[in-house]
Amino acid sequence: MANEHKTYELIVEPRSIIGKKTRQLRRQQLLPAVVYGHNVEAQAVQVSLREMERVYLRAGSNGLVDLKVGQDSPPRKVFIHNIQRDPVTHNLWHIDFLEVNLREEMTATVQLVMIGESPAVERKEGVLLQALDHVQVRALPADLPPVIEVDISSLEEVDQAIHVSDLTLPPNVAMVTHEEELVAKVTALRAEEVEEVEEAAEEAEAEAGAGEGEDEGES
């Protein structure tokens, strides 16, 4: 899988309001945030809620962001390292930006995305069990993949599995998660599940037959 890393831009402003007073910011559709990193002094900032949502939707956690603290400041390379959401509304509540050195490797969490179809599942011989939805990898910031794809089309029989060692990584990316960890497996259907599948298939056939009968009666 090609590792194409796009950089996103975001402008924030220095923040003087802290603690419970940050509610004032949220009423103005501004989010409190902080920028920090290795050998970087932490700085409190604020960012437009609308702009933050736009950038986070595109960049996620592994997309490099050119962060400017003020319109005229030089950009700083950061990741959206941590987000907090309101427990009731689920709106963004607080953001942590992690400033990185592009020449230093880092460990990051990368989401696994299943692609393709398992022949065994398509034949209704089993169900897909996804045991892992993310892995830890190590790479330079610009080489970190946004996601790692897992092709499940190789799972042709029940009990076949994909382990971390089977995953294909982009160039210059090393796996940190143990290679024997289970990623996905086709497990056999239980007897009651088989009956449910068969009943659903019979009902679908019966409905299709009834529909054809009605069509013939109307002709």
C-alpha positions as a Markdown table, in Angstrom:
| # | Residue | x | y | z |
|---|---|---|---|---|
| 1 | Met | 0.0 | 0.0 | 0.0 |
| 2 | Ala | 1.4 | 3.3 | -1.0 |
| 3 | Asn | 2.2 | 5.7 | 1.9 |
| 4 | Glu | 1.0 | 9.1 | 0.7 |
| 5 | His | 1.1 | 11.6 | 3.5 |
| 6 | Lys | -0.7 | 14.9 | 3.0 |
| 7 | Thr | -0.1 | 17.8 | 5.3 |
| 8 | Tyr | -3.0 | 19.9 | 6.6 |
| 9 | Glu | -3.0 | 23.5 | 7.7 |
| 10 | Leu | -4.6 | 25.0 | 10.9 |
| 11 | Ile | -4.3 | 28.4 | 12.5 |
| 12 | Val | -4.7 | 28.7 | 16.3 |
| 13 | Glu | -4.3 | 31.6 | 18.7 |
| 14 | Pro | -2.5 | 31.9 | 22.0 |
| 15 | Arg | -4.9 | 31.3 | 25.0 |
| 16 | Ser | -4.9 | 33.2 | 28.3 |
| 17 | Ile | -8.2 | 31.7 | 29.6 |
| 18 | Ile | -7.7 | 28.6 | 31.6 |
| 19 | Gly | -9.6 | 26.3 | 34.0 |
| 20 | Lys | -13.3 | 26.5 | 34.3 |
| 21 | Lys | -13.3 | 29.9 | 32.5 |
| 22 | Thr | -12.8 | 28.0 | 29.3 |
| 23 | Arg | -16.6 | 27.6 | 29.2 |
| 24 | Gln | -16.5 | 31.2 | 27.9 |
| 25 | Leu | -14.5 | 30.0 | 24.9 |
| 26 | Arg | -16.9 | 27.2 | 24.1 |
| 27 | Arg | -19.8 | 29.6 | 24.1 |
| 28 | Gln | -18.0 | 31.5 | 21.4 |
| 29 | Gln | -17.4 | 28.3 | 19.4 |
| 30 | Leu | -13.7 | 28.2 | 20.4 |
| 31 | Leu | -11.9 | 25.1 | 21.7 |
| 32 | Pro | -9.3 | 25.2 | 24.3 |
| 33 | Ala | -6.1 | 23.3 | 23.3 |
| 34 | Val | -2.5 | 22.8 | 24.2 |
| 35 | Val | 0.6 | 22.3 | 22.1 |
| 36 | Tyr | 3.5 | 20.2 | 23.5 |
| 37 | Gly | 6.2 | 17.8 | 22.5 |
| 38 | His | 9.7 | 16.5 | 23.3 |
| 39 | Asn | 11.9 | 19.4 | 24.3 |
| 40 | Val | 9.0 | 21.7 | 23.5 |
| 41 | Glu | 7.5 | 24.0 | 26.2 |
| 42 | Ala | 3.7 | 23.5 | 26.5 |
| 43 | Gln | 1.6 | 26.3 | 25.2 |
| 44 | Ala | -2.1 | 27.0 | 25.7 |
| 45 | Val | -4.0 | 27.9 | 22.5 |
| 46 | Gln | -7.5 | 28.2 | 21.3 |
| 47 | Val | -8.9 | 27.2 | 17.9 |
| 48 | Ser | -12.2 | 27.6 | 16.0 |
| 49 | Leu | -14.5 | 24.7 | 16.6 |
| 50 | Arg | -15.5 | 24.7 | 13.0 |
| 51 | Glu | -12.0 | 24.7 | 11.6 |
| 52 | Met | -10.9 | 22.0 | 14.1 |
| 53 | Glu | -13.7 | 19.7 | 13.0 |
| 54 | Arg | -12.8 | 20.3 | 9.4 |
| 55 | Val | -9.1 | 19.4 | 9.8 |
| 56 | Tyr | -9.7 | 16.5 | 12.2 |
| 57 | Leu | -12.2 | 14.9 | 9.8 |
| 58 | Arg | -9.4 | 14.9 | 7.1 |
| 59 | Ala | -6.2 | 14.4 | 9.1 |
| 60 | Gly | -7.4 | 12.1 | 11.9 |
| 61 | Ser | -4.7 | 11.2 | 14.4 |
| 62 | Asn | -1.9 | 10.3 | 12.0 |
| 63 | Gly | -2.1 | 13.2 | 9.5 |
| 64 | Leu | 0.6 | 15.8 | 9.8 |
| 65 | Val | -0.7 | 19.3 | 10.5 |
| 66 | Asp | 1.1 | 22.6 | 9.8 |
| 67 | Leu | 0.0 | 24.5 | 12.9 |
| 68 | Lys | 0.4 | 28.2 | 13.1 |
| 69 | Val | 0.1 | 29.9 | 16.5 |
| 70 | Gly | -1.1 | 33.2 | 15.0 |
| 71 | Gln | -1.5 | 34.1 | 11.3 |
| 72 | Asp | 2.1 | 35.2 | 10.8 |
| 73 | Ser | 4.0 | 32.6 | 12.8 |
| 74 | Pro | 6.1 | 29.8 | 11.2 |
| 75 | Pro | 4.2 | 26.5 | 10.9 |
| 76 | Arg | 4.9 | 23.8 | 13.5 |
| 77 | Lys | 4.6 | 20.1 | 12.5 |
| 78 | Val | 2.1 | 18.5 | 14.8 |
| 79 | Phe | -0.3 | 15.5 | 15.2 |
| 80 | Ile | -3.7 | 15.7 | 16.7 |
| 81 | His | -2.6 | 13.6 | 19.6 |
| 82 | Asn | -5.6 | 13.5 | 21.8 |
| 83 | Ile | -9.2 | 14.7 | 21.7 |
| 84 | Gln | -11.8 | 15.0 | 24.4 |
| 85 | Arg | -15.5 | 15.1 | 23.7 |
| 86 | Asp | -18.5 | 16.3 | 25.7 |
| 87 | Pro | -20.0 | 13.1 | 27.3 |
| 88 | Val | -23.5 | 14.3 | 26.5 |
| 89 | Thr | -23.3 | 16.1 | 23.1 |
| 90 | His | -20.1 | 14.3 | 21.9 |
| 91 | Asn | -18.9 | 17.7 | 20.6 |
| 92 | Leu | -15.2 | 18.3 | 20.6 |
| 93 | Trp | -14.2 | 19.6 | 24.1 |
| 94 | His | -10.4 | 19.8 | 24.3 |
| 95 | Ile | -7.5 | 19.1 | 21.9 |
| 96 | Asp | -3.9 | 18.1 | 22.4 |
| 97 | Phe | -1.4 | 18.9 | 19.6 |
| 98 | Leu | 1.8 | 16.9 | 19.7 |
| 99 | Glu | 4.7 | 18.7 | 18.0 |
| 100 | Val | 7.2 | 16.3 | 16.4 |
| 101 | Asn | 10.7 | 16.4 | 14.9 |
| 102 | Leu | 10.5 | 15.1 | 11.4 |
| 103 | Arg | 14.0 | 13.5 | 11.8 |
| 104 | Glu | 13.1 | 11.5 | 14.9 |
| 105 | Glu | 11.2 | 8.2 | 14.8 |
| 106 | Met | 8.1 | 7.8 | 16.9 |
| 107 | Thr | 5.7 | 5.1 | 17.9 |
| 108 | Ala | 2.0 | 5.6 | 16.9 |
| 109 | Thr | -1.3 | 3.8 | 16.9 |
| 110 | Val | -2.7 | 3.0 | 13.4 |
| 111 | Gln | -6.2 | 1.8 | 12.7 |
| 112 | Leu | -6.7 | -1.5 | 10.8 |
| 113 | Val | -9.3 | -1.4 | 8.0 |
| 114 | Met | -10.8 | -4.6 | 6.6 |
| 115 | Ile | -11.1 | -4.8 | 2.8 |
| 116 | Gly | -12.4 | -7.4 | 0.5 |
| 117 | Glu | -14.7 | -10.3 | 1.3 |
| 118 | Ser | -14.0 | -13.7 | 2.9 |
| 119 | Pro | -15.2 | -16.5 | 0.6 |
| 120 | Ala | -16.0 | -18.6 | 3.7 |
| 121 | Val | -18.2 | -15.9 | 5.1 |
| 122 | Glu | -19.9 | -15.3 | 1.7 |
| 123 | Arg | -20.7 | -19.0 | 1.6 |
| 124 | Lys | -22.3 | -18.6 | 5.1 |
| 125 | Glu | -19.9 | -21.3 | 6.5 |
| 126 | Gly | -18.7 | -19.0 | 9.2 |
| 127 | Val | -18.5 | -15.5 | 10.6 |
| 128 | Leu | -15.6 | -13.0 | 10.7 |
| 129 | Leu | -14.1 | -12.3 | 14.1 |
| 130 | Gln | -12.0 | -9.1 | 14.2 |
| 131 | Ala | -9.7 | -9.5 | 17.2 |
| 132 | Leu | -7.6 | -6.4 | 16.6 |
| 133 | Asp | -8.7 | -3.0 | 15.3 |
| 134 | His | -5.4 | -1.1 | 15.6 |
| 135 | Val | -1.6 | -1.8 | 15.9 |
| 136 | Gln | 1.4 | 0.0 | 17.1 |
| 137 | Val | 4.1 | 1.0 | 14.5 |
| 138 | Arg | 7.3 | 3.0 | 14.6 |
| 139 | Ala | 8.4 | 5.3 | 11.8 |
| 140 | Leu | 9.4 | 8.9 | 11.0 |
| 141 | Pro | 6.4 | 11.2 | 11.4 |
| 142 | Ala | 6.1 | 11.7 | 7.6 |
| 143 | Asp | 6.1 | 8.0 | 7.0 |
| 144 | Leu | 3.3 | 7.0 | 9.4 |
| 145 | Pro | 0.4 | 5.6 | 7.5 |
| 146 | Pro | -3.1 | 6.9 | 8.2 |
| 147 | Val | -4.5 | 3.3 | 8.2 |
| 148 | Ile | -3.3 | -0.2 | 7.4 |
| 149 | Glu | -5.5 | -2.3 | 5.2 |
| 150 | Val | -6.2 | -5.9 | 5.9 |
| 151 | Asp | -7.3 | -8.0 | 2.9 |
| 152 | Ile | -9.6 | -10.7 | 4.2 |
| 153 | Ser | -10.2 | -12.3 | 0.8 |
| 154 | Ser | -7.6 | -14.9 | 1.7 |
| 155 | Leu | -9.9 | -16.3 | 4.4 |
| 156 | Glu | -11.3 | -19.1 | 2.2 |
| 157 | Glu | -12.0 | -21.7 | 4.9 |
| 158 | Val | -13.4 | -21.8 | 8.5 |
| 159 | Asp | -10.6 | -21.4 | 11.1 |
| 160 | Gln | -8.3 | -19.6 | 8.7 |
| 161 | Ala | -6.8 | -16.5 | 10.3 |
| 162 | Ile | -4.7 | -13.4 | 9.7 |
| 163 | His | -2.0 | -12.4 | 12.2 |
| 164 | Val | 0.0 | -9.3 | 12.6 |
| 165 | Ser | 2.9 | -11.0 | 10.8 |
| 166 | Asp | 0.7 | -11.2 | 7.7 |
| 167 | Leu | 0.1 | -7.5 | 7.5 |
| 168 | Thr | 1.7 | -5.5 | 4.7 |
| 169 | Leu | 3.4 | -2.3 | 5.9 |
| 170 | Pro | 4.4 | 0.7 | 3.9 |
| 171 | Pro | 8.1 | 1.4 | 3.3 |
| 172 | Asn | 10.2 | 2.6 | 6.3 |
| 173 | Val | 7.5 | 1.5 | 8.8 |
| 174 | Ala | 8.3 | -1.1 | 11.5 |
| 175 | Met | 5.7 | -3.1 | 13.5 |
| 176 | Val | 5.8 | -2.8 | 17.2 |
| 177 | Thr | 2.8 | -5.0 | 18.0 |
| 178 | His | 3.8 | -8.6 | 18.6 |
| 179 | Glu | 3.7 | -10.5 | 15.3 |
| 180 | Glu | 1.7 | -13.5 | 16.7 |
| 181 | Glu | -1.2 | -11.3 | 17.7 |
| 182 | Leu | -4.5 | -12.4 | 16.0 |
| 183 | Val | -6.0 | -9.8 | 13.7 |
| 184 | Ala | -9.0 | -11.6 | 12.1 |
| 185 | Lys | -10.3 | -15.2 | 11.9 |
| 186 | Val | -13.3 | -17.0 | 10.4 |
| 187 | Thr | -15.1 | -18.9 | 13.1 |
| 188 | Ala | -17.7 | -21.6 | 12.5 |
| 189 | Leu | -21.4 | -20.7 | 12.9 |
| 190 | Arg | -23.1 | -22.2 | 16.0 |
| 191 | Ala | -26.0 | -24.6 | 15.4 |
| 192 | Glu | -28.6 | -21.9 | 16.3 |
| 193 | Glu | -26.8 | -19.4 | 14.0 |
| 194 | Val | -26.9 | -21.9 | 11.1 |
| 195 | Glu | -30.7 | -22.4 | 11.7 |
| 196 | Glu | -31.2 | -18.6 | 11.7 |
| 197 | Val | -29.3 | -18.2 | 8.4 |
| 198 | Glu | -31.3 | -21.1 | 6.8 |
| 199 | Glu | -34.6 | -19.7 | 8.0 |
| 200 | Ala | -33.7 | -16.2 | 6.7 |
| 201 | Ala | -32.8 | -17.8 | 3.3 |
| 202 | Glu | -36.1 | -19.8 | 3.2 |
| 203 | Glu | -38.1 | -16.7 | 4.1 |
| 204 | Ala | -36.4 | -14.7 | 1.3 |
| 205 | Glu | -37.1 | -17.5 | -1.2 |
| 206 | Ala | -40.8 | -17.7 | -0.1 |
| 207 | Glu | -41.2 | -13.9 | -0.4 |
| 208 | Ala | -39.6 | -14.0 | -3.9 |
| 209 | Gly | -42.0 | -16.8 | -4.9 |
| 210 | Ala | -45.0 | -15.0 | -3.6 |
| 211 | Gly | -44.0 | -11.9 | -5.5 |
| 212 | Glu | -43.7 | -13.9 | -8.7 |
| 213 | Gly | -47.2 | -15.5 | -8.1 |
| 214 | Glu | -48.8 | -12.1 | -7.7 |
| 215 | Asp | -47.2 | -10.9 | -10.9 |
| 216 | Glu | -48.5 | -13.9 | -12.8 |
| 217 | Gly | -52.0 | -13.4 | -11.4 |
| 218 | Glu | -52.1 | -9.8 | -12.5 |
| 219 | Ser | -50.9 | -10.6 | -16.1 |
